[in-house]
Amino acid sequence: MATPSTNALGGPYDLIIVGGGIIGLSIAWQTARRSGLKIAVLEKGAGVGEGSTGASSAVCRFRYSLDEVVTLAKDGIAAYQNWREFTGLADPNAQYQREGVLWLPGTDEHWAETQHRRMQSLGVATEVLDATELRERFPAVNPCGLAPDFDSGEGHRCIDGARSFLEVDGGYMDPVSAAQDLVTACRGAGVDVCFNVTVSDVRCQGGRVAGLVLASGELLDAPLVINAAGPWCRDLYRAAGLDLRWDIRPVRIQVLHRDRPAVLPGHIPVTVDMASGIYFRTQNRGQQLIVSSVREEDEREHVEAPDDFNRVPDTEFELYKMHALHHRLPDLPYQGKVTGYCGLYTVNHDDVHPVLGPTEVEGFWVANGFSGHGFKLAPAIGSMLAQAITGTRCEFDTSVPLSFLSVDREPIALDSKSVLA
Ligand SMILES: Cc1cc2nc3c(=O)[nH]c(=O)nc-3n(C[C@H](O)[C@H](O)[C@H](O)COP(=O)(O)OP(=O)(O)OC[C@H]3O[C@@H](n4cnc5c(N)ncnc54)[C@H](O)[C@@H]3O)c2cc1C
């Protein structure tokens, strides 16, 4: 027999968030910092970073196809740049790494200038660099406009590419440290952040949410539950009896890493190599390089069971992406062990944008489908939901309305569904 609703976790709650990744924790913190609501975050893992957040490259870039998403990225990154003020922590673990994000558009002569004008009009600091300026600023980066020949592996004579585009305030942040800081901030504000707690069912009464059932058999009461379960979100749709019309599924994403030897000169920004379809950045104070793909074809391997997927990158992926990396960083020695890992994007295949907020099951809200964007957007996503829950605004809020990403919106029309969309 299950225990009654007041339980070891300290319920009943006004709001329970399922999932202690960067999204669930951001929603919890943004709500707690503006309200006295009794909130719990339930996380099945033993600590933060068990899901997509732990595998994230956590690149914080601004350029997106839609102005609203640029605004969300700007607002999210502003919170990371002002992390101490945002979290209220005197000594947070995470620190924003303002490395710059360099976009190399290949041979398209107009791209950088067009993006520069657009981003400036949206209040994002950007610069356009020609090949000479690029060499001066980032001597390790080859300004070639071509992709290497992946099929033959034959070398080519590099030619200077079109002008590139630099997001001055772009960068990255360690995602697990950021999530851990949010746990500390949340707990300081009275939120129950509970690890090793698995939600196994959603309790509904009279067509609306009444609470949750835990794997331990305990029952929790709450009138509002938010599904922030990342790649596991579909389990909770089923539990709530929700037939969501959006096609949201986990997809396997491969990431490589290797050492960054001292022979590579100068500063290496986060770099998006559009000709070759890779991005890379340094980590561990510049001592390592991580490399992954920006190609839509590398985001197509669906995973049925998020607890059981191949976490080792494919040999072919490694060969292609390292070939592209050596072309872009020609001084990178071939000696050096390449390793890697795989994580999961949760992709909304209908329009590659997340879905947020109320569903047709009253009291059951969602925050799912963040593809490769959820880290940078998380503080702004938390803001959108916290504003909708509490009706109040505060510092670091975004002006983008929840309706932009609401469950009942029409799919957003886009030219491409890749991670660069
Ligand atoms: C390889 C990779 C690279 C990426 N790079 C970037 C990038 O450069 N920039 C960027 O902005 N974004 C990036 N992303 C995307 C970003 O990391 C994700 O969008 C974001 O982490 C999603 O966070 P989340 O909280 O929704 O999911 P998660 O981090 O997966 O959190 C969900 C949590 O819910 C828990 N959970 C699930 N079911 C239950 C249950 N029943 N009971 C209790 N707990 C449960 C899980 O254990 C998990 O911890 C990347 C992602 C990957 C995988």
The ligand as an SDF file (V2000), in Angstrom:
LIG
                    3D

 53 58  0  0  0  0  0  0  0  0999 V2000
   26.4700   16.1640  -27.2730 C   0  0  0  0  0  0  0  0  0  0  0  0
   25.6310   17.3760  -26.9720 C   0  0  0  0  0  0  0  0  0  0  0  0
   26.1230   18.6380  -27.2520 C   0  0  0  0  0  0  0  0  0  0  0  0
   25.3440   19.7680  -26.9840 C   0  0  0  0  0  0  0  0  0  0  0  0
   25.8650   21.0030  -27.2170 N   0  0  0  0  0  0  0  0  0  0  0  0
   25.1450   22.1020  -26.9010 C   0  0  0  0  0  0  0  0  0  0  0  0
   25.7010   23.3860  -27.0820 C   0  0  0  0  0  0  0  0  0  0  0  0
   26.8410   23.5180  -27.5370 O   0  0  0  0  0  0  0  0  0  0  0  0
   24.9560   24.4720  -26.7090 N   0  0  0  0  0  0  0  0  0  0  0  0
   23.6870   24.3420  -26.2100 C   0  0  0  0  0  0  0  0  0  0  0  0
   23.0540   25.3590  -25.9130 O   0  0  0  0  0  0  0  0  0  0  0  0
   23.1280   23.1220  -26.0350 N   0  0  0  0  0  0  0  0  0  0  0  0
   23.8250   22.0130  -26.3710 C   0  0  0  0  0  0  0  0  0  0  0  0
   23.2890   20.7790  -26.2140 N   0  0  0  0  0  0  0  0  0  0  0  0
   21.8890   20.6840  -25.8270 C   0  0  0  0  0  0  0  0  0  0  0  0
   21.6920   20.8310  -24.3490 C   0  0  0  0  0  0  0  0  0  0  0  0
   22.7350   20.2020  -23.6480 O   0  0  0  0  0  0  0  0  0  0  0  0
   20.3500   20.2080  -23.9820 C   0  0  0  0  0  0  0  0  0  0  0  0
   19.3390   20.8150  -24.7610 O   0  0  0  0  0  0  0  0  0  0  0  0
   20.0320   20.4150  -22.5150 C   0  0  0  0  0  0  0  0  0  0  0  0
   21.0720   19.9010  -21.7050 O   0  0  0  0  0  0  0  0  0  0  0  0
   18.7260   19.7170  -22.1820 C   0  0  0  0  0  0  0  0  0  0  0  0
   18.5360   19.8000  -20.8000 O   0  0  0  0  0  0  0  0  0  0  0  0
   17.3200   19.0680  -20.1110 P   0  0  0  0  0  0  0  0  0  0  0  0
   17.3270   19.5100  -18.7090 O   0  0  0  0  0  0  0  0  0  0  0  0
   16.0970   19.2550  -20.9400 O   0  0  0  0  0  0  0  0  0  0  0  0
   17.6490   17.5150  -20.2560 O   0  0  0  0  0  0  0  0  0  0  0  0
   18.6000   16.5750  -19.3860 P   0  0  0  0  0  0  0  0  0  0  0  0
   19.8860   17.2100  -19.0880 O   0  0  0  0  0  0  0  0  0  0  0  0
   18.6250   15.2680  -20.0920 O   0  0  0  0  0  0  0  0  0  0  0  0
   17.8280   16.4400  -18.0200 O   0  0  0  0  0  0  0  0  0  0  0  0
   16.6950   15.6280  -17.8700 C   0  0  0  0  0  0  0  0  0  0  0  0
   16.8400   14.9250  -16.5470 C   0  0  0  0  0  0  0  0  0  0  0  0
   15.6240   14.2710  -16.2390 O   0  0  0  0  0  0  0  0  0  0  0  0
   15.9380   13.1310  -15.4850 C   0  0  0  0  0  0  0  0  0  0  0  0
   14.7790   12.2400  -15.5630 N   0  0  0  0  0  0  0  0  0  0  0  0
   14.2550   11.6960  -16.6850 C   0  0  0  0  0  0  0  0  0  0  0  0
   13.1840   10.9500  -16.3920 N   0  0  0  0  0  0  0  0  0  0  0  0
   13.0170   11.0260  -15.0520 C   0  0  0  0  0  0  0  0  0  0  0  0
   12.0790   10.4560  -14.1540 C   0  0  0  0  0  0  0  0  0  0  0  0
   11.0810    9.6600  -14.5780 N   0  0  0  0  0  0  0  0  0  0  0  0
   12.2050   10.7160  -12.8300 N   0  0  0  0  0  0  0  0  0  0  0  0
   13.2080   11.5350  -12.3800 C   0  0  0  0  0  0  0  0  0  0  0  0
   14.1300   12.0830  -13.2010 N   0  0  0  0  0  0  0  0  0  0  0  0
   14.0280   11.8450  -14.5150 C   0  0  0  0  0  0  0  0  0  0  0  0
   17.1770   12.5870  -16.1680 C   0  0  0  0  0  0  0  0  0  0  0  0
   17.9330   11.7460  -15.3240 O   0  0  0  0  0  0  0  0  0  0  0  0
   17.9190   13.8530  -16.5610 C   0  0  0  0  0  0  0  0  0  0  0  0
   18.9320   14.2040  -15.6480 O   0  0  0  0  0  0  0  0  0  0  0  0
   24.0410   19.6270  -26.4450 C   0  0  0  0  0  0  0  0  0  0  0  0
   23.5550   18.3540  -26.1370 C   0  0  0  0  0  0  0  0  0  0  0  0
   24.3390   17.2370  -26.3910 C   0  0  0  0  0  0  0  0  0  0  0  0
   23.8010   15.8780  -26.0670 C   0  0  0  0  0  0  0  0  0  0  0  0
  1  2  1  0
  2  3  1  0
  2 52  2  0
  3  4  2  0
  4  5  1  0
  4 50  1  0
  5  6  2  0
  6  7  1  0
  6 13  1  0
  7  8  2  0
  7  9  1  0
  9 10  1  0
 10 11  2  0
 10 12  1  0
 12 13  2  0
 13 14  1  0
 14 15  1  0
 14 50  1  0
 15 16  1  0
 16 17  1  0
 16 18  1  0
 18 19  1  0
 18 20  1  0
 20 21  1  0
 20 22  1  0
 22 23  1  0
 23 24  1  0
 24 25  2  0
 24 26  1  0
 24 27  1  0
 27 28  1  0
 28 29  2  0
 28 30  1  0
 28 31  1  0
 31 32  1  0
 32 33  1  0
 33 34  1  0
 33 48  1  0
 34 35  1  0
 35 36  1  0
 35 46  1  0
 36 37  1  0
 36 45  1  0
 37 38  2  0
 38 39  1  0
 39 40  1  0
 39 45  2  0
 40 41  1  0
 40 42  2  0
 42 43  1  0
 43 44  2  0
 44 45  1  0
 46 47  1  0
 46 48  1  0
 48 49  1  0
 50 51  2  0
 51 52  1  0
 52 53  1  0
M  END
$$$$
